[in-house]
Structures are given as C-alpha cells and as structure tokens.
Amino acid sequence: MPAASNAARRPAGAQRRRPAPSATANSRRKPSSNRGKAAARRPAQKVTATRARSQASRRRSSSGRAEAARGAVARTEPAYFVLVPTFALLLMGLVMVFSAGSVIGMGQSVGGYRYFIQQIAWAALGLALMVFFWKFDYHKIGKVSWIGVIVSIGLLALVPFYGWAAYGSRRWLSIGPINIQPTEIAKFTLVVFAAYVFAMKGDSVKKVFHLIVPVLLVALVEAALILKQPDLGSTLVLCFSLFLILVVAKTRPSHLAAIATVGGAAALFFALSAPYRRARLFSFVDPWKAPRGAGYQVIQSYIALGSGSIKGLGLGMSRQKFLYLPNAHTDFIFAIIGEELGLIGTMVVLALIGFLAYGGMRVASRAPDELGRLLAAGITGLIVIQALVNMGGVTGLLPITGVPLPLVSSGGSSLCVCMGCIGMLLNIAGQSSR
C-alpha cells in the first residue's frame, strides 16, 4: 500500500525516464548534419564557380584585346613602309629644290626662293590630297573613276590648242595662276579606272573582248593625246603601269605576250619616228658623239655625278646647277643629289624608293579584295616605274624622257598626284583584313 500510494503521488511525467540516446539514433542524425554541411558548402561553391567564370571571361577579353592589338599592328605595318619613305623623299626634295632652284630663280630674275616657296605650297596641297584619299573609301573612288577619265581626256584634248610650250613640248595648261600638267592626272585616273573595271569583271578578263573594252581603248586614246604633246616618256610610264595591273589581274599569259609584243613594237616605232627621239635614243649609248647636241645633258649629268664622288661636295655646293645642267631642279635633280650628297645620297634615294615599292606591294598582298589588290599594285608601279625611268635617264642607262623624279623633283602636278597615290595606298592598308 505505501508503495502504491507513493507511485500514485508521483507526477505523470516523472514516472518514466527518457532512455539514453542509442548509437542507432546518433547514426540517423548524421545524415541531417551532413546535409547541413553540404548546404553550407553550396554558396562557397557557387562563389568559386562565379569567380572562375569571371576569370575566364577576363582572360577571353584580354586575349581578344591582344588579338585586336596584333591585328591593328598587322594592318598598320605596311603603312609605315609607305609613310616613312614618302616623307623622307618629300623632305629631301624640298631641300634639293631649294638648293638647285635658287640658282634657276636668280637666273630667271624671279628670286632665289621662288621655286622653293612654290614647292612648299604644292607639298601642302599634296598633303591635303593624301589625307582625302586616305579617309575616303577607295571603293567609292573606283565607282566614280570614269568621271576622272573623261575629265583627264578632255584636259589632254585642250593641251594642243590652249597649252603653253616649254623645252619643245606643249604639256601644261594655265588655270588662273596655277599651271597643271594633265598627263599626270591622266596616269592616276587611268590606273584607278583600270583596277576597278578588271576587279568587277573578274574571270571575264580572260576573254579578249572584256580585256580590250573599255580599258585598253581608253588607254589608246590617252596615249595618243600624250604623244601629241609630244611626251613619249609619260606614255611609256602609263603603259607600263597598266601592263602591271594586267599581270596582277587574271589575264591569260598568251594575251599578255601579245600585248607586250605589240606595245614594244609601237614604242620602238615612235622612238625612231621623230629625229630628236632617234637622236636621244642613240645618244645615251655614246653621248660623246654629240657633246653639244643630244648628248649634252647626259654628259653634264655624268660630270655632276662624278664630281660628287662618295661623300659629295656638300649641300648647296653644286657647280653644275649654275646653268650647266638644264632642268637641274626638275628632271635632273637626281644628278644634283649625286653631286652634293655623293654616292651616299643617291643610294639613300634608291633605298627609299625600294622601301616604298616593298610597302606598296605589301599593301597589295594584304588587300581585303581584288580591287584593293589591283589598285595597290598599279599605284605602286606608277610611282616606282616613273622613278626608275628618271634615274635611268640621269645615269645614262635609259634615254632621257623628261619624266620627273616622284616626290623629289620640282613640279606641282607630279607632287600632288604622287601624294594622292600615297593616300590611296594608306586607304587600302587601313582596310586590310589580315
């Protein structure tokens, strides 16, 4: 009884004690604790994955920027080979025009600075043209090139009637105070027109009709008008530049051989048809047969180059420019360079022309399309061929043709056209896809 009463007096909750947790219960709780730890690790894993993704995106963006930088360097690399020799030749030309033109200006009673100031003005205009053709898309220029061809043919047709003559040729037109030489404009516009037409025709150039019409017909008209002036040297430069475009284009080798044969025969015919041309052709072989006639200029050029020796007589110290060597500031400025700066100066000019040729052909090889490739090759050929013809005539390796040295000789039309050609090369280089 007492025991029963005591049990009855205990509270209900105190009658049974909770059993101690067994090992089985502990083992059941462990998964819940693991799940909690995994849940705690999930945010850390998300942060790590986000960080990895951001690092990968940063690496991709940095590699993209590096790739873009390498692409920009690859596009601008050919431009350096064009710009550096261009400005070097331009500065050398200004210095030599000042040296040779001062004597010519004083001899003509127009002042010793006359030709130098004119050359600076033409150089400023040429720089403006270079920037224009650099920034204006060459595809659009190609589309309107036919307008330039029509204008240049019209100007060439006016020269025999309204042009003024000098040194036995009628090559210049006076437009107010400005004298222009339409031949230089015609060479540039024909190169652009030919490149555009052949690029648009593509494989059709392999057919004779598409090869002749309209480019070769236009070239024949312009060549005939230039020969009328007469100016055989510029005609040869025009034809050689056009032939270079045909070589780069998809022209059949048999057609190229036929054009070269007909063109060579025509050049030889015109060189022998006029007495003064025939005399020049034979005088460069042995100029001492006519030392007072056709060989006079070549002999004076030899004297200038020989007097300069290796180091030259020094800037401004030329003796042949004192009216011994005709056209010392234009056609024969290369001889004055050899006299004042010696063999070193002439080799520098050759090296700069070579760098310019390399840069132009590099632009052509990296051009984004067929038009850019043909245009770059034709423009480079126009400048380099003219330079080789000039230097060949001065050194007696070629007949004297009266073609100026690009970027160096005194003359506004030639300088402005050359600067426009340089701008076109920079335009193509800026759009290069490689």
Long-range contacts (C-beta under 8 A, 24 or more apart in sequence): 74-366, 74-432, 74-434, 75-366, 75-429, 75-430, 75-432, 75-434, 76-429, 77-362, 78-359, 78-362, 78-363, 78-366, 78-429, 78-432, 79-359, 79-363, 79-426, 79-429, 79-430, 80-359, 81-355, 81-356, 81-358, 81-359, 81-362, 82-356, 82-359, 82-360, 82-363, 82-422, 82-425, 82-426, 82-429, 83-422, 83-426, 84-355, 85-352, 85-353, 85-355, 85-356, 85-359, 86-356, 86-407, 86-419, 86-422, 88-352, 89-349, 89-352, 89-353, 89-356, 89-406, 89-407, 89-408, 90-123, 90-407, 90-408, 92-337, 92-348, 92-349, 92-352, 92-408, 93-119, 93-333, 93-405, 93-407, 93-408, 93-409, 93-410, 93-415, 94-119, 94-120, 94-123, 95-315, 96-329, 96-333, 96-336, 96-337, 96-340, 96-408, 97-329, 97-333, 97-409, 97-410, 99-315, 99-316, 99-318, 99-321, 99-336, 99-340, 100-318, 100-321, 100-328, 100-329, 100-333, 100-336, 100-410, 101-329, 101-410, 103-321, 103-322, 103-323, 103-328, 104-321, 104-323, 104-328, 104-329, 107-323, 115-329, 115-410, 118-410, 118-412, 119-410, 119-415, 121-412, 122-411, 122-412, 122-415, 122-416, 123-415, 123-419, 125-412, 125-416, 126-415, 126-416, 126-418, 126-419, 126-420, 127-419, 129-416, 129-419, 129-420, 129-423, 130-419, 130-420, 130-422, 130-423, 130-426, 131-423, 132-420, 132-423, 133-420, 133-421, 133-423, 133-424, 133-426, 133-427, 134-423, 134-424, 134-426, 134-427, 134-430, 135-427, 136-427, 137-427, 137-431, 138-371, 138-372, 138-375, 138-424, 138-427, 138-428, 138-431, 139-371, 141-192, 141-424, 142-192, 142-193, 142-195, 142-196, 142-199, 142-371, 142-375, 143-196, 145-189, 145-192, 145-193, 145-196, 146-193, 148-185, 148-188, 148-189, 148-192, 148-193, 149-186, 149-189, 149-190, 149-193, 149-218, 151-185, 151-189, 152-182, 152-185, 152-186, 152-189, 152-190, 152-222, 153-186, 153-218, 153-221, 153-222, 153-225, 155-180, 155-182, 155-185, 155-186, 156-182, 156-183, 156-186, 156-222, 156-225, 156-226, 157-225, 158-182, 159-225, 159-228, 159-229, 160-228, 160-229, 163-229, 167-326, 167-327, 167-402, 168-276, 169-229, 169-230, 169-231, 169-402, 170-229, 171-229, 171-231, 178-412, 179-412, 180-412, 180-413, 181-411, 181-413, 181-414, 183-226, 183-229, 183-231, 183-234, 183-413, 184-234, 184-413, 184-414, 184-416, 184-417, 185-413, 185-417, 186-222, 186-225, 186-226, 186-238, 187-234, 187-237, 187-238, 187-241, 187-382, 187-417, 188-382, 188-417, 188-420, 188-421, 190-218, 190-219, 190-222, 190-238, 190-241, 190-242, 191-241, 191-242, 191-245, 191-375, 191-378, 191-379, 191-382, 192-375, 192-378, 192-424, 193-218, 194-219, 194-242, 194-245, 194-374, 194-378, 195-245, 195-371, 195-374, 195-375, 195-378, 196-371, 196-375, 198-245, 198-246, 198-249, 198-250, 198-374, 199-249, 199-369, 199-370, 199-371, 199-373, 199-374, 199-375, 200-371, 202-250, 202-370, 203-250, 205-249, 205-250, 205-251, 206-250, 206-251, 206-252, 206-255, 208-255, 211-246, 211-251, 211-255, 215-242, 216-259, 227-270, 230-274, 231-402, 232-267, 232-270, 232-271, 232-277, 232-401, 233-389, 233-393, 233-401, 233-402, 233-403, 234-401, 234-403, 235-270, 236-267, 236-389, 236-401, 237-382, 237-385, 237-386, 237-389, 237-403, 239-263, 239-267, 240-381, 240-385, 241-378, 241-381, 241-382, 241-385, 242-378, 244-377, 244-378, 244-381, 244-385, 245-374, 245-377, 245-378, 245-381, 248-364, 248-373, 248-374, 248-377, 248-378, 249-374, 271-399, 277-399, 280-399, 280-400, 281-399, 283-399, 284-393, 284-396, 284-397, 284-398, 284-399, 284-400, 287-396, 297-325, 297-326, 297-332, 297-400, 298-396, 298-400, 300-324, 300-325, 300-326, 300-332, 300-335, 301-325, 301-332, 301-335, 301-394, 301-395, 301-396, 302-396, 304-332, 304-335, 304-336, 304-338, 304-339, 305-335, 305-338, 305-339, 305-346, 305-394, 305-395, 307-339, 308-338, 308-339, 308-340, 308-341, 308-342, 308-343, 308-345, 309-342, 309-343, 310-342, 310-343, 310-344, 311-341, 311-342, 311-343, 311-344, 312-338, 312-339, 312-340, 312-341, 312-342, 312-343, 312-344, 312-345, 313-339, 313-340, 313-342, 314-340, 315-340, 315-341, 316-340, 329-409, 329-410, 330-404, 330-409, 330-410, 330-411, 331-390, 331-393, 331-394, 331-400, 331-402, 331-403, 331-404, 331-405, 331-409, 332-394, 333-405, 333-408, 333-409, 333-410, 334-390, 334-391, 334-394, 334-395, 334-405, 334-408, 335-394, 337-408, 349-391, 349-408, 350-391, 353-384, 353-387, 353-388, 356-380, 356-383, 356-384, 357-384, 359-425, 360-384, 360-425, 363-425, 363-428, 363-429, 363-432, 364-428, 366-429, 366-432, 366-433, 366-434, 367-428, 367-431, 367-432, 368-428, 368-431, 368-432, 368-433, 372-428, 372-431, 372-432, 375-424, 375-428, 376-424, 376-425, 376-428, 379-421, 379-424, 379-425, 380-425, 382-421, 383-418, 383-421
